[in-house]
Amino acid sequence: MADQDSRIGTQRYSTPDILDYLQRLHAPHDPVLDRIYSAPEREGIPAIQLGPSEAKTLHLLLRLISAKKVVEIGTLAGYSGLWMARALPEGGMLYTVEANPKHAEIAQRDFEAAGCAAKVTVLVGKGVDVLPTLEDKAPFDAVFIDADKGSYDIYGRWAAKNLRPGGLLLGDNAYFFGNLLENSDEAAAMRRFHEEAARSFDTVCLPTPDGLLLGIKR
């Protein structure tokens, strides 16, 4: 059950202590994952990767649909990518797209060190340029978007075209850092992402720290 205040977002029952307890219980420390999670601090790149609980959510969702071919847009140091690669069977493949060559190089090293390089192809370039080169490998089982927010609508359209029926669309930062309803080009692109996804997928926005759009292609 839930009360009206929690339903409309004026009351939250999560606290730092509760979140820490649940994360330690459900997404416990793993030395390989921990090393990649700390890569931004070590390598001097933005620390904007998913948290462990959100990354494990991706992992479990991919396992639920027995995913074999997945596209990730926005690699960073490879933390979310490793969680997803670990969900794939032998012969599965994660195609992860990263616009920043330095980030892509770090991620490639991390995938190799984690022993998952055979399941991951790191592609360097802007998503809008790289995604068309993957279309001959479609249909995909899942597409995870965590990249430039002003292009989410473009990425969502690509996913709708290239996912199999029953495939998953996953979009992080679905609340757009609290700016989703603002009057800006990026916010408008994010709203189009939501609205167009709702037309092509069965959708819900999960209340992760910045929202995770989940869609199942009809």
N, C-alpha and C positions, 0 to 999 in steps of 0.2 A: 504494500500500500504506500501511498505518498500523500502528503498534504498539499493544499493549493499553493502555498508559498514556494515549496520545492518544485512544483510543476512549472510555475511561471518564472522561476529563476531568481526569486528574491531571497531564497534560503538555500544554503548548501550545508550538508552534513559532513563533507570531507574536511579533514583538518590535516596539517602537515604530518602529525603523528600517525593518524589513521592511514594516510597515503603511504607513508614510509613502511609501516607494518605490512600492509597489503602487498606492496611491491616486493619486500623481502620474502614474503611467503609465496607469492605467485610468479614472480620473475626474479628468482634468486641470483646472486652473483655467479658469474661464469668468467673465468680468467681471460678467455679469448675475447668474449664480448666486452668485458670491462676495458680491455686494452684499446679496442676500437672506439668505445664510447669516450675514452679520454683522449683520443687522437686530436681533436680540435685544440685542446689546451697545449698538447705536446708539439703540434705542427704549426700552431699560429694561424688557424683558420676559424671561422665562426662556429661557436658551439650552439648550433641550431638543429641538431639531430632530434629524432623522436626520443621520448623517454622509454625506459625499459618496458613498462606496462603497455604502452601504445604499440611498441615494436613487437611484443609478444602477441598482441591482438592480431596483427598482420599474419604472423606465423600460424596462429591457430585457424584463422579464416582460410588461409591457403590449404592447410591440411584438411579442413572440412570439405573443400570442393575437390580434393585430390589434384591440385594444380600441378601442371608440368611445364607450362610456358608462361612466363610473367614478364611484364615490362614495368620498370621503375623510372620515373622522370624526376631526377634530382638525387644524386648519389652521395654527395658530400664525402665523408671518410669511409662509408660502406657499412655503417651500423645497422640501419634498417635493411639494407641489402643482405647482410649476413643472416639476420633473422629469417628473411624470406628464403634465401638459398637453402638454409637448413630444413625448410619445410618441403623442399622438392625431392622427388625420388631420384635414384640414379638415372642419368639420361635426361633429367629435367634441365631447364635453362632459364636464368634470369638475365634479361637484357636491361642494363641500367645505364641511363643517359645522364651525362654530367657536362655542363657548359664550361666549367673551369678546369683547364688542364692540370693544374697543381692538385686540385681535389681528386681528379680522376686517377692521377699517379699514386696518391696516398691510398685511395681505395683499392687499386689494383694490388698494391703491396699487402694491404690488410687481408684481402681475399686469399692471396697466396699463402700468407702466414697462417690463416685459419684453416687451410686445407680445402677450401671451397672453390678454388679458381676454375675447376672443370665445370662447375655449374653456373658460372657467371661470365657474361661478356660485357665489358665496360666500353661504352661508346662515348667519344668526346665530341661535343658540339651542342648547339642550342637545340632544345627539344623540337621546335618547329622545323628545324632542318633535318634532324636525325630520324624522327619518327617515320617519315615517308619511306626511308630505306628499310624499315622493318616490315612493311606491309606484305612482302612475299612470304613472311613467316607466320602470318595470321592464319586462323584465329587464335587469340591468346585466351588464357584462363583468367587472368587478372591484370589490371593496370593500376599502379599506385602512383599518385601525383603528389610531389612535395617539392615544387620548383618555383619559378617566377610566377607570382600571383596574377599578374596581368595577362597571362596566357592560359589560365586554367580553363577558360571556355573553349579555346582551341584544342587543348589536350583532352577535354571531355568529349568533344565531337569525334576526335580521332579514336578514342576508346570505344565510343558507341559503334563506330564503323568496324573496328578490328577485334572486338571481343566475341567469343562464342555465346550463344544463348545460355544463360545460367552463369556466365562469367561475371567477375566482380570488378566494379569501379570503386576505387578507394582514393579519397582526396583529403590530405591533411590541411590544417589551418582553415577549415571550413567556416570558422567565425571571422576569419581575416583579422585576427588580433583585436576583435571588438569593433572593427570598422566596417563590417559588412554592409550596413545600411547608409554609410556616408556617401556624399556626392563627390566621387572621384572616378577616374577611368578604371583603376584597378578594382575598386569595390564593385563597379558595374560589371566588370568581367567576371568577378567571383559570383555575383548574383546570376548572371547568365549561365555560369557553370551549374549552379544549383537548379535553376529553372529548366534548363535543357536536359540535365540528368533525370529530373523527375518525369520528363516526358518519355524517355527511352528506357528507363530502369525502374524497378521497384526500389525505392530509396528511403533512407532514414539518415539523420545526422546524429551520430553518437556524441554524447557530451564528454569528450576527452578535454584536456586543458584548453585547446583551441579548436575543438570540433573535428570530427572525422566523418566525412560523407561516405556512406556505404550504399552501393547500388548493385542490384542483381539484374543483368540484362534480360529483358523479356524475349 
